[in-house]
Amino acid sequence: MTFEAPVKDLMFNITHIAPWSGDAVGDLETASAVLEEFGRFCAEEIAPLNAAGDRIGSHRDRGRVQTPPGFREAYAKFVDMGWQGLRHPSEFGGHDMPRAVAAAATEIINAANMSFALCPLLTDGAIEALLRFGSPEIQQTYLHKLVSGRWTGTMNLTEPQAGSDLALIRTRAERQANGTYQISGTKIFITYGEHDLAENIIHLVLARTPGAPDGVKGISLFLVPKLLVDESGEPGAQNSLRCQSIEHKLGVRASPTCMLEFDGATGFLIGRENAGLEIMFTMMNAARFAVGVQGVAVGERAYQMALSYAKTRNQGRPVDGSAFEAVPIIHHPDVRRMLAHMRATTEGGRALAAAAAGWQDRAQFAATPELRAEALAIAEFLVPLVKGFCTEMSLQTASTGLQIFGGMGFIEETGVAQHYRDARILPIYEGTTAIQANDLLGRKTLRDGGSTARRIAAMIAQTENALRQGSSVAQEIAAQLSCARAAFESVVAHLVAAKPADLNAAYAGAVPYLMLAGNLVAGWQLARSVLVAQAGLEDGQDPDFMAAKIATARFYARHILGETDLQRARVMDGAASLLDVEF
């Protein structure tokens, strides 16, 4: 089954759902042309490698890793066409595209082939960290090659004894007389830590210097190249690091996940000593947002496969007796329910990601410091929703796609099972759903007394008021959105009040709070799309597309938004029943 990039819906979001980016969006015609061409490239060059890459996987031989057949050639074309630099500064060879466009491109390539896309995803994060914290010398040496894609980047946090608890990191960094550091230690779960796609691999590594404070306050960040860079700026001698093994995984099998051993490798301090975690969070935040977009991407690919199958698989007579022979299963009501749920959650997640990207753009480009500060607070609130909600929903969406295939879905040859397996890592990558929820509750809600959450609720109320002036369908959606917003506001008030009294009870509801907020904000974006689509219908603009947007938003409001009340009950009334369970 072929993949088709959903460029029309992506451009709808860039144009109408992420308007806060202002001048950052630039020329919409250019953005559309870029995404059309990127979609064509991914459909023709990247997507055909997905199933075979899953079957074959990456392989390690004497410290070297070989990616599946076709990956090297496709990556070389990816580099030649300049796709890695899409969102990065022209100063270093990039194309200066806004984040809303870059997020759309991230979805396209991950829907085509998530294993392949993980390599440029990690490189994007490394570029982001070096742009903000790298010295001018580091930037001039490494950024041009990273932005071009000739070199790739990784993020090295996890160790065998230190997963999410980075206070337990043991990797050491010994300062040398020439200002460099010798890095020694073991890092695990390093995505594309070793591969054969690029000329060099640039590792960003968390480590401790001698005498550093205990815990996370004593962590520093170092740039450690696989190949040391010579005076001409080209890769030279092998650094003292080695891939010891690659993991055998449930999914994303073509992406090599490596154990790296650093044995006195030469590293370069990024920023200052003991500020590594703060700097790494820049890379982690970029990666968390991108992983949320991966969730949308997997949902889109699973939906396309399920829709195609449902239109062609003849099975069962219609329940209304309108035919006396088997019909395509898309005519059966429950198959339509499953397809509608897949489409609604995918489009809702896509719109949520576009909105978050728009706020990120505004945090950079808004006219005044006050507007930039407000935009940054909202953008930071939305990142754990994109990461947590979209990845959890991707797993449900992939599972539903498999269900539509029936018994054939359980057979690997049909290909739909791969998306279910690939999706399973997403709620774990870059901090589990619980870590995102704790971040949302602690840093993004309790820290400011709920003010950012209430600001978002006020904007949702404005959308409700606009919907009430529209059609009966718009008014119906407004009523459902209002109920979901009320559930959100009551939970925020409850959590803020509970903060000093019982933190265990508050954090027991953190994941339900995240899922409530993600559901609400995704539904809000779809509700906003109704306002645009109704105006478009009145003007005769693409009536089939606009009508489909309204129908999807209505389904979401009726079938999905109502789950916010269940999450409200879990937060406000369920803590005691949870904490009282003995294990």
Secondary structure, DSSP 4 states (H G I P E B T S, - for coil): ------HHHHHHIIIII-GGGGGGG--HHHHHHHHHHHHHHIIIIIGGGHHHHHHH--EEETTEEEPPTTHHHHHHHHHHTTGGGTTS-GGGT-----HHHHHHHHHHHHHH-HHHHHHHHHHHHHHHHHHHH--HHHHHHHHHHHHHTSEEEEEE--BTTBSS-GGG---EEEE-TTS-EEEEEEEEEEETSS-SSSSEEEEEEEEE-TTPPSGGGGEEEEEEESEEE-TTSSEEEEPSEEEEEE---SS-TTS-EEEEEEEEEEEEEESSTT-HHHHHHHHHHHHHHHHHHHHHHHHHHHHHHHHHHHHH-B-S--TT-S-SS--BGGGSHHHHHHHHHHHHHHHHHHHHHHHHHHHHHHHHH-SSHHHHHHHHHHHHHHHHHHHHHHHHHHHHHHHHHHHHHGGGGGSGGGSHHHHHHHHTTTTTTTS-HHHHHHHHHIIIIITTTTHHHHHHHHHHHHHHHHHHTS-HHHHHHHHHHHHHHHHHHHHHHHHHHHTTT-HHHHHHTHHHHHHHHHHHHHHHHHHHHHHHHHHHHHTTS-HHHHHHHHHHHHHHHHHTTTHHHHHHHHHHHSHHHHHT---
